Amino acid sequence: MDFNIKEEMKKPHLITGGTFACSGCNPILGIRLMLIALGKNVIMVNSSGCMTLTATWPFTPYRIPWVHGAIENGGAVSAGILMGLKALKKDKDTHVVVYAGDGATYDIGLQSLSGMIHRNEKIIYICYNNCQFANTGHQCSSATEQYARTTTTPPPKGNLLPRKNMAKMMAMGGAEYCATACVSYPFDFIKKLRKAAKVEGSVFIDLLAPCEPGWLVKPNETLKAGKMMVESGMWPLYEIEKKKFTISHTPQMTPVRDALKMQGRFKHLTEEQIVEIQKIVVKEWEMITKARFWEAEEY
């Protein structure tokens, strides 16, 4: 990858400190990595969520144009911005980026995102995925893992439903480039963003961004929690480019028990549930490596 960390760190940062984000906030790190990857020619749309709290009127911590959209319309707001740029003939020089949480992506904003993908707008949509409605009190979303504790799925049962797989859904919906990423693997995320910047159609990236208060981990262990989710196979890293599926990181396949035990939201799990989760992960990786769902006739 064309990336020199020393040279990149010499460039002016496009996000300042002093936000209202929690200690150890990974979505903020995701924004910083996005701006390192794409540079200053970015207009960022934040659907209502944790990241819209980073700005306090009339100030923002961003040295780029920033737009606060409603939780349900990130795809539509970004499409409107893109149309304005086209009218000004500036769309070739500017990246329109939606940065929205999983509640605004998987659930409330799905219709707007789906429309953006269907129209194949030249927009980069990043879901900072902390697996819950974190901003409003850590309620369950359709990105919440099975058996995870949230305020609306309390122990002992936790969430009884499996999470959606949005990257696959968006690829099947027609996005030209889809990927999963994790803030714990910054160079992988930057590489995918720079590839996305060259795509002429719609892009969707599902970015795992562990949440310190929601996952019930220590602020200094959020990156470790994300890494353990990847290395256990619970969060596969891959790309789908024009429906061609590529694994971008082969995990160590450490026991899921190790990833689960450091997160307080899984503290209530029984031995039977841990074994069940392990079997689900193994089965998913069998399907991924055999690419069963990515053969052309299955679209």
C-alpha positions as CSV (number, residue, x, y, z in Angstrom):
1,M,0.0,0.0,0.0
2,D,1.2,3.5,-0.8
3,F,1.3,4.7,2.8
4,N,4.2,6.2,4.7
5,I,3.3,6.7,8.3
6,K,6.0,9.3,9.0
7,E,4.9,11.4,6.1
8,E,1.3,11.1,6.9
9,M,1.9,12.2,10.5
10,K,3.6,15.4,9.2
11,K,0.4,16.6,7.6
12,P,-2.0,18.9,9.5
13,H,-4.6,17.0,11.4
14,L,-8.1,17.6,10.1
15,I,-9.8,16.9,13.4
16,T,-9.0,18.6,16.7
17,G,-9.1,17.4,20.2
18,G,-11.5,18.4,22.9
19,T,-14.7,16.8,21.7
20,F,-17.5,15.4,23.9
21,A,-16.7,11.8,22.9
22,C,-16.0,9.2,25.6
23,S,-12.5,8.2,26.6
24,G,-11.4,5.5,24.3
25,C,-14.0,6.4,21.6
26,N,-13.3,4.4,18.5
27,P,-15.8,6.2,16.1
28,I,-13.7,9.4,16.6
29,L,-10.6,7.4,15.7
30,G,-12.5,6.2,12.6
31,I,-13.1,9.8,11.5
32,R,-9.4,10.6,12.0
33,L,-8.4,7.6,9.9
34,M,-10.9,8.6,7.2
35,L,-9.5,12.1,6.9
36,I,-6.0,10.7,6.8
37,A,-7.0,8.5,3.9
38,L,-9.1,11.0,1.9
39,G,-7.6,14.4,2.8
40,K,-9.2,17.8,3.1
41,N,-11.5,17.6,0.1
42,V,-14.2,15.9,2.0
43,I,-17.8,17.0,2.9
44,M,-18.9,14.8,5.8
45,V,-22.5,14.1,6.7
46,N,-23.2,12.9,10.2
47,S,-26.6,11.3,10.8
48,S,-27.8,11.9,14.3
49,G,-25.9,9.8,16.8
50,C,-22.8,9.8,19.0
51,M,-20.7,11.7,16.4
52,T,-23.2,14.6,16.1
53,L,-22.4,15.3,19.7
54,T,-18.8,16.1,18.8
55,A,-19.8,19.5,17.5
56,T,-21.3,22.2,19.7
57,W,-22.8,25.1,17.8
58,P,-21.3,27.2,16.3
59,F,-18.1,25.1,16.4
60,T,-17.0,21.7,15.1
61,P,-13.8,19.9,15.7
62,Y,-13.4,19.3,12.0
63,R,-11.4,21.3,9.5
64,I,-13.7,20.2,6.7
65,P,-17.3,21.0,5.9
66,W,-19.6,19.1,8.2
67,V,-23.4,18.5,7.9
68,H,-25.7,17.2,10.7
69,G,-28.4,15.1,9.1
70,A,-31.4,13.5,10.7
71,I,-30.9,9.9,11.8
72,E,-33.0,8.6,9.0
73,N,-31.7,10.4,6.0
74,G,-27.9,10.3,5.6
75,G,-28.2,8.8,2.1
76,A,-30.6,11.5,1.0
77,V,-28.7,14.4,2.5
78,S,-25.5,13.2,0.9
79,A,-27.2,12.8,-2.5
80,G,-28.4,16.4,-2.3
81,I,-24.9,17.6,-1.6
82,L,-23.6,15.6,-4.5
83,M,-26.2,17.1,-6.8
84,G,-25.1,20.6,-5.7
85,L,-21.5,19.7,-6.3
86,K,-22.4,18.5,-9.8
87,A,-24.2,21.7,-10.5
88,L,-21.1,23.6,-9.5
89,K,-18.9,21.2,-11.4
90,K,-16.9,20.4,-8.3
91,D,-18.0,16.7,-7.9
92,K,-14.8,15.4,-9.3
93,D,-12.6,17.1,-6.7
94,T,-14.7,16.4,-3.6
95,H,-15.5,13.3,-1.7
96,V,-19.0,13.1,-0.1
97,V,-18.8,10.9,2.9
98,V,-21.7,9.7,5.2
99,Y,-20.5,8.7,8.7
100,A,-23.4,7.2,10.5
101,G,-23.9,4.7,13.4
102,D,-25.4,1.3,13.0
103,G,-28.8,2.5,14.3
104,A,-28.9,5.1,11.6
105,T,-27.7,2.6,9.0
106,Y,-29.0,-0.9,9.8
107,D,-32.4,0.3,11.1
108,I,-33.8,3.8,11.0
109,G,-31.8,5.0,7.9
110,L,-31.9,1.8,5.9
111,Q,-34.5,3.2,3.4
112,S,-32.3,6.3,2.6
113,L,-29.2,4.2,2.3
114,S,-30.9,1.7,0.1
115,G,-32.0,4.5,-2.2
116,M,-28.5,5.9,-2.4
117,I,-27.2,2.5,-3.4
118,H,-30.0,1.9,-5.9
119,R,-29.2,5.2,-7.7
120,N,-25.5,4.3,-7.6
121,E,-24.5,7.7,-6.2
122,K,-20.8,8.5,-6.0
123,I,-20.9,8.6,-2.2
124,I,-18.8,6.8,0.4
125,Y,-21.1,5.6,3.2
126,I,-19.3,4.5,6.4
127,C,-21.2,2.9,9.2
128,Y,-19.4,3.3,12.5
129,N,-20.7,0.1,14.0
130,N,-20.7,-0.2,17.8
131,C,-23.5,-2.8,17.6
132,Q,-26.2,-0.8,19.4
133,F,-28.0,2.5,19.6
134,A,-25.2,4.0,21.8
135,N,-26.2,7.7,21.8
136,T,-29.6,7.1,23.2
137,G,-28.7,4.7,26.0
138,H,-27.3,1.5,24.4
139,Q,-30.4,-0.1,23.1
140,C,-30.4,-3.1,20.8
141,S,-30.1,-2.6,17.0
142,S,-30.1,-5.1,14.2
143,A,-26.3,-4.9,14.3
144,T,-26.3,-6.2,17.9
145,E,-24.7,-9.7,18.2
146,Q,-26.8,-12.6,19.3
147,Y,-27.0,-12.9,23.2
148,A,-25.4,-9.5,23.7
149,R,-26.6,-7.4,26.6
150,T,-28.2,-4.0,25.9
151,T,-30.6,-1.9,27.9
152,T,-33.5,-3.3,25.9
153,T,-32.2,-6.9,25.8
154,P,-31.1,-7.4,29.4
155,P,-29.6,-10.5,31.0
156,P,-30.1,-13.4,31.4
157,K,-31.3,-13.8,27.8
158,G,-29.7,-10.9,26.0
159,N,-30.4,-10.3,22.3
160,L,-32.1,-13.4,20.8
161,L,-31.6,-12.4,17.2
162,P,-28.5,-12.7,14.9
163,R,-27.1,-9.5,13.5
164,K,-27.7,-8.4,9.9
165,N,-24.9,-8.6,7.5
166,M,-25.1,-5.1,5.9
167,A,-22.0,-5.3,3.7
168,K,-23.4,-8.4,1.9
169,M,-26.9,-6.8,1.7
170,M,-25.5,-3.6,0.1
171,A,-23.4,-5.6,-2.3
172,M,-26.5,-7.6,-3.4
173,G,-28.3,-4.2,-3.7
174,G,-25.8,-3.0,-6.3
175,A,-23.1,-1.1,-4.5
176,E,-19.9,-1.1,-6.6
177,Y,-17.6,-1.5,-3.6
178,C,-18.4,-2.9,-0.2
179,A,-16.1,-3.8,2.6
180,T,-15.9,-4.5,6.3
181,A,-13.2,-2.9,8.4
182,C,-12.2,-2.3,12.1
183,V,-10.5,0.6,13.7
184,S,-8.1,-1.8,15.3
185,Y,-6.7,-2.4,11.8
186,P,-6.1,1.2,10.7
187,F,-4.0,0.5,7.6
188,D,-6.5,-2.0,6.3
189,F,-9.2,0.7,6.7
190,I,-7.1,3.4,5.1
191,K,-6.3,1.1,2.1
192,K,-10.0,0.3,1.6
193,L,-10.9,4.0,1.8
194,R,-8.3,4.9,-0.8
195,K,-9.7,2.2,-3.1
196,A,-13.2,3.6,-2.4
197,A,-12.1,7.1,-3.4
198,K,-11.4,5.8,-7.0
199,V,-14.8,4.2,-7.3
200,E,-17.3,6.1,-9.6
201,G,-20.4,4.6,-8.0
202,S,-21.7,3.9,-4.5
203,V,-19.5,2.6,-1.7
204,F,-20.4,1.0,1.7
205,I,-17.9,0.3,4.4
206,D,-19.0,-1.3,7.7
207,L,-16.5,-0.2,10.3
208,L,-16.4,-2.1,13.6
209,A,-15.9,0.6,16.3
210,P,-16.0,-0.8,19.8
211,C,-17.9,1.4,22.4
212,E,-16.4,1.7,25.8
213,P,-19.6,2.3,27.8
214,G,-21.8,0.1,25.6
215,W,-19.4,-2.9,25.4
216,L,-18.4,-2.5,29.0
217,V,-14.7,-2.5,28.4
218,K,-12.0,-0.3,29.8
219,P,-11.2,2.9,27.7
220,N,-7.7,1.7,27.1
221,E,-8.8,-1.7,25.9
222,T,-11.3,-0.8,23.2
223,L,-8.8,-1.4,20.4
224,K,-7.9,-4.7,21.9
225,A,-11.5,-5.6,22.0
226,G,-11.9,-4.9,18.3
227,K,-8.8,-6.9,17.5
228,M,-10.1,-9.9,19.4
229,M,-13.4,-9.7,17.6
230,V,-11.5,-9.9,14.3
231,E,-9.0,-12.6,15.3
232,S,-11.7,-14.8,16.7
233,G,-13.5,-14.7,13.4
234,M,-16.5,-12.9,14.8
235,W,-15.9,-9.8,12.6
236,P,-14.5,-11.0,9.2
237,L,-12.6,-8.4,7.2
238,Y,-13.3,-8.6,3.5
239,E,-14.1,-6.7,0.3
240,I,-16.8,-7.1,-2.3
241,E,-15.8,-5.3,-5.5
242,K,-18.4,-5.6,-8.3
243,K,-19.6,-8.7,-6.5
244,K,-16.2,-10.2,-6.4
245,F,-15.5,-11.4,-2.8
246,T,-12.0,-11.1,-1.3
247,I,-10.9,-11.9,2.3
248,S,-8.6,-9.0,3.3
249,H,-7.3,-10.5,6.6
250,T,-7.1,-14.1,7.6
251,P,-7.8,-14.3,11.3
252,Q,-6.0,-16.5,13.8
253,M,-9.4,-18.0,14.8
254,T,-8.7,-17.7,18.5
255,P,-11.5,-19.0,20.7
256,V,-14.5,-16.7,20.7
257,R,-14.5,-17.2,24.5
258,D,-11.4,-14.9,24.6
259,A,-13.2,-12.1,22.7
260,L,-16.4,-12.4,24.7
261,K,-14.9,-12.6,28.2
262,M,-13.3,-9.1,28.0
263,Q,-16.6,-7.5,27.2
264,G,-19.0,-6.9,30.1
265,R,-22.0,-7.1,27.7
266,F,-21.3,-10.8,27.3
267,K,-20.6,-11.5,31.0
268,H,-23.9,-13.3,31.5
269,L,-23.4,-15.9,28.8
270,T,-23.7,-19.6,29.7
271,E,-21.2,-22.2,28.5
272,E,-23.9,-23.5,26.1
273,Q,-24.3,-20.1,24.5
274,I,-20.5,-19.6,24.1
275,V,-20.3,-23.0,22.4
276,E,-23.2,-22.1,20.1
277,I,-21.5,-18.8,19.1
278,Q,-18.3,-20.7,18.4
279,K,-20.2,-23.0,16.1
280,I,-21.9,-20.1,14.3
281,V,-18.5,-18.4,13.7
282,V,-17.0,-21.7,12.4
283,K,-19.9,-22.2,10.0
284,E,-19.8,-18.6,8.7
285,W,-16.1,-19.0,7.9
286,E,-16.7,-22.2,6.1
287,M,-19.2,-20.4,3.9
288,I,-16.9,-17.4,3.5
289,T,-13.9,-19.5,2.4
290,K,-16.0,-21.5,0.0
291,A,-17.6,-18.3,-1.3
292,R,-21.0,-20.1,-1.5
293,F,-23.0,-16.9,-1.4
294,W,-20.9,-15.0,-4.0
295,E,-21.4,-17.1,-7.1
296,A,-23.0,-15.1,-9.9
297,E,-26.1,-17.3,-10.2
298,E,-27.0,-16.6,-6.6
299,Y,-27.5,-12.9,-7.2
